[in-house]
Amino acid sequence: GPWYNKTVGGTVYADWLFSVIHNIKLIYEASMDRNNTYKPAPLSPMRLILAGYSLIIVIGTVLLMTPYSTRSGVSPTILEALFTATSATCVTGLIVHDTWRFWSTFGQIVILLLIEIGGLGFLTFAVLAATFTRKRIGLRERMTMQESINAPQLGGIVRMTRFIIFGSFSVQGIAALLYATRFVPRFGWGRGIWYSVFHAISFFCNAGFDLMGEYAPCSSLMSWQNDFVVNVVTMGLIELGGLGYFVWVDLRDNRAHFKRYKLHTKLVLFTTAVLIVLPALMILIFEYHGKAFAGFNFWGKLQAAFFQSITTRTAGVNTVKLAAMTDQSVLLMTVLMLIGGSPGSTAGGMKTTTAALFILIVFSVMRRRRAVEVFGRRVPDQTVRNAVCVVASVIVVFLLSTMLLCAFDGLPMRKAMFEVASACSTVGLTLGITGSLSTASKLLIILLMFFGRVGSLTILYAFSEAYEPPASKFPEAPVIIG
């Protein structure tokens, strides 16, 4: 029969879609006053960010639930569409069905748009639309944009947003051309160009979605593990997307003059370099005689080790079979996933600067210093407290979710920890269990992906009242530590 008579999650699609539109109409009418004038309730920037990403996920879910989104022409279930839309919007990459085998070209386009909007930020595109329509961007919109990309200051936020859009599209375009040199000869002009554009956007946004399922379901880039160009371009995209836009601006303004860089840029570059080289060497040692690197020569193993070290911090694409890796490598990759990329980027996790500050706090205590100092600068106390809060919240969410996943599906600790870290840090890597998870576990993963995209501080601030400094202070009292 016609598509509108097909069932969606047990409900006729036309009836389900009508109910969604009717509920939206009721919400709109509830927001009108007696004079039929729309007066939106004031939302804080944090709540607006939560509402924006939630709305994008809902729209993506509705589009993916149409029968045009699948190759079979059968509408997916609500849970399948919601999971995929959340994973794409939150630039994670965890999937319940192989992207190439299950979703049609229309479905792949929807997923790609969700990745781009979620990776660059929906407010970034709102500023772009306002620029083209010459609409004035008010103070409230600028403040919301500042919170969305974690900008250090309000001044120049619109100019920086335009730079983000231009820089991102330029990098994606160059990467697509480089991919085309490898994909077009194998897939032809049409598919080759589409594959090049899709993977350039997906990997730059650290999403991890791929279209290589025609080789084997959920095979990622394992069929390209020996291709130097594909490996280097992918690693470059991941790192450029994960560095953060503030680092881009600093590098553009100061070129190679390291001493002129801001403290944030210095900390990001140093921490990123350490998190690339040191884990890569450790993975090389752990897997040198293991099953995952079997059949590789030394240079192939070195390339695979660096690729897994880079992609683990929120990219979600792999060139070797992760389930075949040793326990020590899986544990190391779990830690890397929790750290993630840098602030103001397309990456997730607790962020490189947060992890670096947490280590610096330990060193400052060991040296009996009252302040955290690095590169000849002192870090503000509020920033230090925020770092501790982020680390604590991520660890608590990670441990509780791991226990819940084990309880729901009876998973071994190794797989549960890896899956939870991948979801809450918006990575997208898996040991092959995502599609077989129960409904409760999939809903948990959806919540974790949303948590990882918007950030723990955003959620805490969104549900807390405006802070007012107390008029007085309580007297101090000692507490014994250690």
C-alpha positions as CSV (number, residue, x, y, z in Angstrom):
1,G,0.0,0.0,0.0
2,P,1.0,3.7,0.0
3,W,3.7,4.9,2.4
4,Y,1.2,6.7,4.6
5,N,-0.6,3.5,5.4
6,K,2.6,1.7,6.6
7,T,3.1,1.2,10.3
8,V,5.7,2.9,12.4
9,G,6.4,1.2,15.7
10,G,2.9,-0.4,15.6
11,T,1.1,2.9,14.6
12,V,0.0,3.9,11.1
13,Y,2.6,6.4,9.9
14,A,0.0,9.0,8.8
15,D,-1.7,8.9,12.2
16,W,1.6,9.1,14.1
17,L,2.8,12.1,12.0
18,F,-0.6,13.8,12.5
19,S,-0.3,13.4,16.3
20,V,3.2,14.9,16.2
21,I,2.0,18.0,14.3
22,H,-1.1,18.3,16.6
23,N,1.1,18.3,19.7
24,I,3.3,21.0,18.2
25,K,0.2,23.0,17.4
26,L,-0.9,22.7,21.1
27,I,2.4,23.8,22.4
28,Y,2.3,26.8,20.0
29,E,-1.2,27.7,21.2
30,A,-0.2,27.4,24.8
31,S,2.5,30.0,24.2
32,M,0.0,32.6,22.9
33,D,-1.6,35.3,25.1
34,R,-5.2,36.6,24.9
35,N,-4.3,39.0,22.1
36,N,-3.0,36.1,20.1
37,T,0.5,37.5,20.3
38,Y,3.4,35.1,20.7
39,K,5.5,35.7,23.8
40,P,8.2,33.0,24.1
41,A,9.2,32.2,27.6
42,P,12.7,33.5,28.3
43,L,15.3,30.7,28.1
44,S,18.8,30.9,29.4
45,P,21.6,30.2,26.9
46,M,22.2,26.8,28.4
47,R,18.5,25.8,28.2
48,L,18.3,27.1,24.7
49,I,21.3,24.9,23.7
50,L,19.6,21.9,25.2
51,A,16.3,22.7,23.5
52,G,18.0,23.3,20.1
53,Y,19.8,20.0,20.0
54,S,16.6,18.2,21.3
55,L,14.6,19.7,18.5
56,I,17.2,18.8,15.8
57,I,17.1,15.2,17.1
58,V,13.3,15.1,16.9
59,I,13.3,16.5,13.4
60,G,16.0,14.0,12.3
61,T,14.0,11.1,13.9
62,V,10.8,12.1,12.0
63,L,12.7,12.2,8.7
64,L,14.5,8.9,9.3
65,M,11.2,7.2,10.1
66,T,9.8,7.7,6.6
67,P,10.0,4.6,4.4
68,Y,12.1,6.7,1.9
69,S,15.0,6.6,4.4
70,T,15.6,2.9,4.1
71,R,16.8,0.7,1.2
72,S,14.0,-1.8,1.8
73,G,11.2,0.9,1.8
74,V,10.1,-0.3,5.3
75,S,9.9,2.3,8.0
76,P,12.4,1.7,10.8
77,T,11.1,1.6,14.4
78,I,11.0,4.8,16.5
79,L,14.0,3.5,18.6
80,E,16.1,2.8,15.5
81,A,15.4,6.2,14.0
82,L,15.9,8.0,17.4
83,F,19.2,6.2,18.1
84,T,20.6,7.0,14.6
85,A,19.4,10.7,14.7
86,T,20.9,11.2,18.2
87,S,24.2,9.5,17.1
88,A,24.4,11.8,14.1
89,T,23.4,15.0,15.8
90,C,25.7,14.3,18.7
91,V,28.5,13.3,16.2
92,T,29.0,10.0,17.8
93,G,28.9,7.3,15.2
94,L,27.4,4.4,17.1
95,I,24.9,2.6,14.9
96,V,22.3,-0.1,15.2
97,H,22.4,-0.8,11.4
98,D,25.1,-0.4,8.9
99,T,24.7,3.0,7.3
100,W,25.3,1.8,3.7
101,R,23.3,-1.4,3.8
102,F,20.3,-0.1,5.8
103,W,19.8,3.6,4.9
104,S,18.9,4.8,1.4
105,T,20.5,7.8,-0.3
106,F,17.8,10.0,1.2
107,G,18.5,8.6,4.7
108,Q,22.2,9.1,4.2
109,I,21.7,12.7,3.3
110,V,19.6,13.2,6.4
111,I,22.3,11.7,8.5
112,L,25.0,13.8,6.8
113,L,23.0,17.0,7.5
114,L,22.5,16.1,11.1
115,I,26.3,15.5,11.4
116,E,27.1,18.8,9.9
117,I,24.6,20.7,12.1
118,G,25.6,18.8,15.2
119,G,29.3,19.1,14.6
120,L,29.5,22.8,13.8
121,G,26.6,23.7,16.1
122,F,23.1,24.7,15.2
123,L,23.7,28.2,16.4
124,T,26.6,28.5,13.9
125,F,24.2,28.0,11.1
126,A,21.7,30.3,12.7
127,V,24.3,33.1,12.6
128,L,25.1,32.2,8.9
129,A,21.4,32.5,8.0
130,A,21.2,35.8,9.8
131,T,24.2,37.0,7.9
132,F,22.6,36.2,4.5
133,T,19.3,37.8,5.5
134,R,21.1,40.8,7.0
135,K,19.2,40.3,10.2
136,R,20.6,42.0,13.3
137,I,22.2,39.6,15.8
138,G,21.3,40.8,19.3
139,L,23.2,40.6,22.5
140,R,21.1,37.6,23.7
141,E,22.0,35.6,20.5
142,R,25.6,36.5,20.9
143,M,25.6,35.3,24.5
144,T,24.0,32.0,23.5
145,M,26.6,31.6,20.7
146,Q,29.3,32.2,23.2
147,E,28.1,29.5,25.4
148,S,27.5,27.1,22.5
149,I,31.1,27.2,21.3
150,N,32.7,28.0,24.8
151,A,34.1,31.2,23.5
152,P,36.3,33.0,26.0
153,Q,34.8,36.4,25.3
154,L,31.7,38.0,23.8
155,G,33.5,40.5,21.6
156,G,34.0,39.4,18.0
157,I,31.8,36.3,18.4
158,V,29.9,36.8,15.1
159,R,33.2,37.4,13.2
160,M,34.6,34.2,14.7
161,T,31.5,32.3,13.8
162,R,31.9,33.2,10.2
163,F,35.5,32.2,10.3
164,I,34.4,28.8,11.8
165,I,32.0,28.2,8.9
166,F,34.5,29.3,6.2
167,G,37.4,27.3,7.7
168,S,35.3,24.2,8.2
169,F,33.9,24.2,4.7
170,S,37.3,24.8,3.2
171,V,38.9,21.9,5.1
172,Q,36.1,19.6,4.2
173,G,36.3,20.6,0.6
174,I,40.1,20.0,0.3
175,A,39.7,16.6,2.1
176,A,36.9,15.6,-0.2
177,L,39.1,16.3,-3.2
178,L,41.9,14.2,-1.7
179,Y,39.5,11.4,-0.9
180,A,38.2,11.6,-4.5
181,T,41.6,10.6,-5.8
182,R,41.2,7.2,-4.1
183,F,37.4,6.7,-4.1
184,V,36.5,7.8,-7.7
185,P,38.9,5.2,-9.4
186,R,37.3,2.4,-7.3
187,F,33.6,3.4,-7.2
188,G,33.1,5.6,-10.3
189,W,32.4,9.3,-10.5
190,G,28.9,9.4,-8.9
191,R,29.5,7.2,-5.9
192,G,33.1,8.2,-5.6
193,I,32.3,11.9,-5.2
194,W,29.4,11.1,-2.8
195,Y,31.7,8.9,-0.7
196,S,34.4,11.6,-0.7
197,V,32.0,14.3,0.5
198,F,30.3,12.1,3.1
199,H,33.5,10.9,4.7
200,A,35.1,14.4,4.6
201,I,32.2,15.9,6.6
202,S,31.8,12.9,8.9
203,F,35.4,12.6,9.9
204,F,36.0,16.3,10.3
205,C,33.0,16.5,12.6
206,N,34.5,13.5,14.5
207,A,31.2,11.6,13.8
208,G,32.6,8.2,12.6
209,F,29.7,7.4,10.2
210,D,31.0,5.7,7.0
211,L,29.7,4.1,3.8
212,M,32.1,1.2,3.6
213,G,29.5,-1.4,4.6
214,E,29.4,-2.9,1.1
215,Y,32.7,-4.7,1.9
216,A,31.4,-6.0,5.2
217,P,28.8,-4.7,7.6
218,C,30.2,-2.1,10.1
219,S,33.7,-2.6,8.7
220,S,34.7,1.1,8.9
221,L,38.0,1.7,7.1
222,M,39.5,-1.7,7.6
223,S,39.4,-2.3,3.8
224,W,41.6,0.8,3.5
225,Q,44.0,0.0,6.3
226,N,47.0,0.0,3.9
227,D,46.1,3.1,1.9
228,F,48.5,5.8,3.0
229,V,46.4,8.7,1.5
230,V,43.1,7.6,3.1
231,N,44.8,7.1,6.5
232,V,46.7,10.4,6.5
233,V,43.7,12.5,5.3
234,T,41.4,10.9,7.9
235,M,43.9,11.5,10.7
236,G,44.3,15.1,9.6
237,L,40.6,15.6,9.5
238,I,40.1,14.2,13.0
239,E,42.9,16.4,14.5
240,L,41.8,19.6,12.7
241,G,38.2,19.1,13.8
242,G,39.3,18.2,17.4
243,L,41.8,21.0,18.0
244,G,39.1,23.7,18.5
245,Y,38.3,26.9,16.7
246,F,40.1,29.1,19.2
247,V,43.3,27.3,18.4
248,W,42.6,27.9,14.7
249,V,42.3,31.6,15.3
250,D,45.4,31.8,17.4
251,L,47.4,29.9,14.8
252,R,46.1,32.1,12.0
253,D,47.0,35.3,13.9
254,N,50.4,34.2,15.2
255,R,51.6,31.6,12.7
256,A,54.6,29.7,14.1
257,H,55.4,32.0,16.9
258,F,54.8,29.7,19.9
259,K,55.6,32.3,22.5
260,R,52.8,34.6,21.2
261,Y,50.2,31.9,21.5
262,K,47.5,32.2,24.2
263,L,47.8,29.8,27.2
264,H,44.8,27.8,25.9
265,T,46.5,27.2,22.6
266,K,49.8,26.2,24.2
267,L,48.0,23.8,26.5
268,V,45.9,22.2,23.7
269,L,48.9,21.7,21.4
270,F,51.2,20.3,24.0
271,T,48.5,17.9,25.5
272,T,47.3,16.8,22.0
273,A,50.9,16.0,21.0
274,V,51.4,13.9,24.1
275,L,48.1,12.1,23.7
276,I,49.0,11.2,20.1
277,V,52.5,10.0,20.4
278,L,52.6,8.3,23.8
279,P,49.4,6.2,23.4
280,A,50.5,5.3,19.8
281,L,53.8,3.9,21.1
282,M,52.0,2.0,23.9
283,I,49.5,0.5,21.4
284,L,52.4,-0.5,19.1
285,I,54.0,-2.3,22.0
286,F,50.8,-3.9,23.2
287,E,49.7,-5.1,19.8
288,Y,53.0,-5.8,18.0
289,H,52.6,-9.5,18.3
290,G,48.8,-9.4,18.7
291,K,46.0,-10.6,16.5
292,A,44.8,-7.1,15.6
293,F,48.1,-6.2,13.8
294,A,48.7,-9.6,12.4
295,G,50.1,-9.5,8.8
296,F,51.4,-6.0,9.0
297,N,55.0,-5.0,8.5
298,F,56.6,-2.6,11.0
299,W,55.5,0.6,9.1
300,G,52.0,-0.8,8.8
301,K,51.8,-1.5,12.5
302,L,53.2,2.0,13.3
303,Q,50.6,3.6,11.0
304,A,47.8,1.5,12.5
305,A,49.0,2.4,16.1
306,F,48.9,6.1,15.3
307,F,45.6,5.8,13.6
308,Q,44.0,4.1,16.6
309,S,45.6,6.6,19.0
310,I,44.1,9.6,17.1
311,T,40.7,8.2,16.2
312,T,40.1,7.0,19.8
313,R,39.7,10.6,21.0
314,T,36.1,11.0,19.6
315,A,36.4,10.1,15.9
316,G,34.8,6.7,15.9
317,V,36.5,5.2,12.8
318,N,39.0,2.2,12.9
319,T,41.3,0.4,10.5
320,V,41.7,-2.8,12.6
321,K,39.3,-5.1,14.3
322,L,39.0,-3.6,17.8
323,A,37.5,-6.7,19.4
324,A,40.8,-8.5,18.6
325,M,42.9,-6.0,20.5
326,T,44.5,-6.8,23.9
327,D,42.9,-5.9,27.2
328,Q,45.6,-3.3,27.9
329,S,45.0,-1.6,24.6
330,V,41.2,-1.5,25.2
331,L,41.7,0.0,28.6
332,L,44.1,2.6,27.2
333,M,41.6,3.5,24.5
334,T,38.8,3.8,27.0
335,V,40.8,6.4,28.9
336,L,41.6,8.2,25.7
337,M,37.9,8.3,24.8
338,L,37.0,9.8,28.1
339,I,39.6,12.6,27.6
340,G,38.3,13.4,24.1
341,G,39.3,16.4,22.0
342,S,39.7,20.1,22.8
343,P,37.1,22.8,23.8
344,G,35.3,24.6,21.1
345,S,35.7,21.8,18.6
346,T,33.6,19.0,17.0
347,A,35.0,16.5,19.5
348,G,33.5,15.3,22.8
349,G,34.9,14.0,26.0
350,M,36.0,15.8,29.1
351,K,38.4,17.7,26.8
352,T,42.2,17.8,26.6
353,T,42.6,21.1,28.7
354,T,40.4,19.6,31.5
355,A,42.6,16.5,31.7
356,A,45.7,18.6,31.6
357,L,44.5,20.9,34.4
358,F,43.5,17.9,36.5
359,I,47.1,16.6,36.3
360,L,48.5,20.1,36.9
361,I,46.3,20.3,40.1
362,V,48.0,17.1,41.3
363,F,51.4,18.6,40.6
364,S,50.6,21.9,42.3
365,V,49.5,20.0,45.5
366,M,52.7,17.9,45.3
367,R,54.8,21.1,45.1
368,R,52.6,22.8,47.8
369,R,51.6,25.6,45.5
370,R,48.4,27.5,46.2
371,A,47.7,28.1,42.5
372,V,47.9,26.1,39.3
373,E,50.7,27.5,37.1
374,V,51.7,26.5,33.6
375,F,53.8,28.1,30.8
376,G,54.5,31.1,33.1
377,R,50.8,31.8,33.7
378,R,48.4,31.2,36.6
379,V,45.1,29.5,35.9
380,P,42.0,31.2,37.5
381,D,40.6,29.4,40.5
382,Q,37.1,29.2,38.9
383,T,38.6,27.4,35.9
384,V,40.3,24.9,38.2
385,R,37.0,24.2,40.0
386,N,35.2,23.8,36.7
387,A,37.9,21.3,35.6
388,V,37.4,19.2,38.8
389,C,33.6,19.4,38.4
390,V,33.8,18.1,34.8
391,V,36.2,15.3,35.6
392,A,34.1,14.2,38.6
393,S,30.8,14.3,36.6
394,V,32.3,12.3,33.7
395,I,33.7,9.7,36.0
396,V,30.5,9.3,38.0
397,V,28.4,9.1,34.8
398,F,30.8,6.6,33.3
399,L,30.9,4.3,36.3
400,L,27.1,4.3,36.9
401,S,26.3,3.8,33.2
402,T,28.8,0.9,33.0
403,M,27.1,-0.8,36.0
404,L,23.7,-0.2,34.4
405,L,24.8,-1.6,31.0
406,C,26.1,-4.7,32.7
407,A,22.9,-5.1,34.7
408,F,20.6,-4.6,31.7
409,D,22.4,-7.0,29.2
410,G,24.8,-9.0,31.4
411,L,27.8,-7.7,29.4
412,P,31.4,-8.3,30.4
413,M,33.1,-5.3,32.0
414,R,35.5,-4.9,29.1
415,K,32.8,-4.4,26.5
416,A,30.5,-2.4,28.8
417,M,33.2,0.1,29.8
418,F,34.3,0.6,26.2
419,E,30.7,1.1,24.9
420,V,29.8,3.6,27.7
421,A,33.0,5.6,27.2
422,S,32.4,5.7,23.5
423,A,28.8,7.0,24.0
424,C,29.4,9.6,26.7
425,S,32.4,11.0,24.9
426,T,30.7,10.9,21.5
427,V,33.4,8.7,20.0
428,G,31.5,6.0,18.1
429,L,33.9,3.1,18.5
430,T,32.5,-0.3,19.6
431,L,33.5,-3.8,20.3
432,G,30.6,-5.0,18.2
433,I,27.7,-5.0,20.7
434,T,25.7,-1.8,19.8
435,G,23.2,-3.5,17.5
436,S,22.5,-6.4,19.9
437,L,21.8,-4.2,23.0
438,S,18.4,-4.3,24.7
439,T,15.9,-1.5,24.5
440,A,16.9,-0.2,28.0
441,S,20.6,-0.2,27.1
442,K,19.9,1.6,23.8
443,L,17.9,4.3,25.6
444,L,20.8,4.6,28.1
445,I,23.3,5.0,25.2
446,I,21.0,7.7,23.6
447,L,21.1,9.7,26.9
448,L,24.8,9.3,27.2
449,M,25.4,10.6,23.6
450,F,23.3,13.6,24.4
451,F,25.1,14.2,27.6
452,G,28.5,14.0,25.8
453,R,27.5,16.4,23.1
454,V,26.0,19.3,25.2
455,G,28.5,18.8,28.0
456,S,28.2,18.2,31.7
457,L,28.6,21.9,32.7
458,T,25.9,23.0,30.2
459,I,23.5,20.5,31.7
460,L,24.3,21.5,35.3
461,Y,23.9,25.2,34.5
462,A,20.7,24.6,32.5
463,F,18.9,23.1,35.5
464,S,20.3,25.4,38.2
465,E,19.1,28.8,39.2
466,A,21.1,31.9,38.5
467,Y,24.0,32.2,40.9
468,E,24.0,35.0,43.4
469,P,27.1,35.6,45.6
470,P,26.2,35.3,49.3
471,A,26.3,38.4,51.4
472,S,28.4,36.7,54.0
473,K,30.7,33.7,54.4
474,F,30.7,30.9,56.9
475,P,33.7,30.5,59.2
476,E,36.4,28.1,58.0
477,A,36.9,24.7,59.6
478,P,39.6,22.2,58.9
479,V,38.9,18.8,57.2
480,I,41.4,16.0,57.2
481,I,42.3,14.7,53.7
482,G,44.2,11.6,52.8
